[in-house]
């Protein structure tokens, strides 16, 4: 399995760089959950800005525990 180093911004993992498993396309998962005892911290993936972050992908802390809503395609299943 391939790994890629990704930087974490905000929350308890702020400033850390962790190796994350990437998929067949070479991209890390859209959301990353970190279990810590009874709580679970949720991070969502964003593009890293050149010069500001060390890695091409950055995981940003989601304090409400949900990743941001993505694109809504008209043919996708409604929830």
N, C-alpha and C positions, 0 to 999 in steps of 0.2 A: 504494500500500500504506500502511496505517496503522501508525504507531509509537506506542509508549507508553513513557515513562521508567520504568524499574524499578531499584530499589536492590538492590545485591549485598551480602550479609552473609557474612563469613568468607572464608578462602582468600586468593588473591592479589588479588582484586578487591574486598576489604573496603572498604565505605564509598563506593564509586563508584556513580554513577547513569548507566546506559547506556540508549539508546533501543533497544527490542526490538520486532520486528515482531509484531503481534497478528493473530489469526485473525478470521473472520467474526463471532464472538460477542463480540469485543472483549477476549478473554483472551490473554495471552502463552502460549507453549508450556509444557508441564508440566516439561520439563527443558531446560537450556541448556548446551551444551558449548562450551568455550573452548579451541581448540587453541593450544598454546604450545610450538613446537618439537617434540620427541619426546613430550611429555606432553599429556594432555587433561584439563582441569579440568571437573568436572561440578557443576552447580548445579540444585536443584529449586525449583519455585515454591511459595510459601506466601502466605497473606493477610497484608498489612501491618497492624500494629496502629496505630490512630489515636493520634496524639500521640507515638508512638515512632519511626515511620518516615515519610518524606516521600511515599512512593508507595503506592497501593493494593495493589500486588503486590511481593513481595520474593523474590529468589532466594537460597537458603541453600546454602552450600558442602557438598558430599557428599565427605568425605575418602576413602571407600572406592571412589569412582568410579561408584556405582550410586544411582539415585534410590530413595526409600523405596517399599516395596510399597504399591500402592493397594488399592482394594476388589476382592474376588474375587466376581464374579457367578457364580451356578450355571450359567448358560447360556454363559459364556465358554469359549474354548478352553483346555484344560489344557496346560501346557508340561512 
